Amino acid sequence: MNKLNLGCGLDYKEGYINMDFNEEVKADKHFNLNELPYPFKSNSFSEILMIRILEHLNNPDLVMKEIHRIAKPKAIIKIRVPHFSSIHTWIDIEHKRGYSIKTFK
């Protein structure tokens, strides 16, 4: 299995390694994504999902470097984050930041 679903929460996906820090959710690995490095070898994954998780993390720049490390060359990396102008960005007290369409350029 070379697909990774980081911060899976309640969105457990078949065919992926599902990882979340919350021991109360179904996950294949429980791990705090603020702790680096992640427990995977370099060049391990052809696909990495980070859906509504990056805004919760302390150092997104370091996390992105870690994602680059564990991704295979030409991997598909799907990231979904809240736009800074959305009310949903600031409703959750655990959100540390919002993002714009130019953040990842």
Secondary structure, 3 states (H helix, E strand, C coil): CCEEEECCCCCCCCCCEEEECCCCCCCCEECCCCCCCCCCCCCCEEEEEEECCHHHCCCHHHHHHHHHHHEEEEEEEEEECCECCCHHHHHCCCCCCCECCCCCC
